[in-house]
Amino acid sequence: MDIMPILASLRHHKITALLVILEIALTCAIVCNSVFLISQRIDRMNMPSGVAEDEVIQVQTADIGVRADTMARAREDLAAIEKIAGVKAVALSNQVPFGHSSNNSTIKLDPNQKTESLNATMYQGQDVVQALGAQVIAGRDLTHEDNVDLSVVIASKLTVIPKVVVISSGTAEKLWPGQNAVGKTLYLGDKPMMVVGVLRHLVRPSIWDWNTADCSIVIPMRIGATPGTNYIIRTAPADRERVLQQTVAALKVINPNRLILKKRTFDDVRREYFQDDRSMIGLLVGVCVALLVVTALGIVGLGSFWVAQRRRQIGVRRALGATRANILHYFQTENFILTTVGIAAGAALAYGINGLLMQHYELPRLPGAYPVAGAILLWIVGQAAVLWPAMRAAAVPPVVATRST
């Protein structure tokens, strides 16, 4: 089909055509960036934690009043939990992955360097690696001989500290890219600690920079049963609910006045941590669907308006020999031209919006696949939306040409 008559017709309806193009451009730009943001959120929600998630449960407690025997109570609590049938490992830790807490430290490779090499989260406790089910991929796990009581560290004014640590692979790669980290020394402040093991993953409790989400270290330091500390228990997936209830009951027997702040499986920990992300995905999906529906309705309305305006012109064409297929093809081609121009403008606008997001929210550049997918989607929506008005136009009989206007 010769598109010149179509272009000539559009020149007579410039304002209406420009409005349709603008609507398609805005839809294309917003949908492309929204889908990109959705994919980013989904990737983050599925990021590996390094934890045996189907085996781990968390119980967080607090006491009423101040009690000084925190280390003794910790040993009593852990011994009681270990006796519960099905418990594979138990630890008392200052924090848990995806737990929203924040206990971090600057790491240096030289105590005299002026700037830090890395900021990493610090997991403290005994048997934390075993309780979390984290996988050691190089070196060894921490042993009981490596542990130092936190009370001793405080009493010595940091002169007595653990000598070794286990770090995540993310920490190892940031500090020693492409090298074996086992046997190397890092410094917390001016205190040297040797790396004896590397974990496949161990995510931080709170993530502000997704590039350092896997930057964690485990320090073999026994901590007391202070308010807010976490009992991490690993058991078989089928036993989690039973062990969780029995753990709470055992802790209550030891101290009936104990407050249970949290009792949940690690599935719940992840679900609660990414709750805002799921809400954001739902909102963005709703925006995309609404924009596509509004755009489709706009195309239907425009097509119906143009068909009503051109009934006599369509009748003349039918009288001159145009078939129903010719009329249908005419309106579909017209819509395809408008949609293509709108997509081209929308792709440029999409990259402009992405540039602002990169500048203010540190998002990566929009991959070219998203505008391409957006273009295909809008072409399909446009052709589907114009089909009903086009079929109405194709049904106009030749006799309309003989009627007076």
Secondary structure by P-SEA (a helix, b strand, c coil): ccaaaaaaaaaaaaaaaaaaaaaaaaaaaaaaaaaaaaaaaaaaaacccccccccbbbbbbcccccccaaaaaaaaaaaaaaacccccccccccccccccccbbbbbbcccccccccbbbbbbbcccccccccccccccccccccccccaaaaaaaccccccccccccaaaaaaaccccccccbbbbcccbbbbbcccccccccccccccccccbbbbbbbbbcccccccccccccccaaaaaaaaaaaaaaaacccccccccccaaaaaaaaaaaaaaaaaaaaaaaaaaaaaaaaaaaaaaaaaaaacaaaaaaaaaacccaaaaaaaaaaaaaaaaaaaaaaaaaaaaaaaaaaaaccccccccaaaaaaaaaaaaaaaaaaaaaaaaaaaacccccccccc
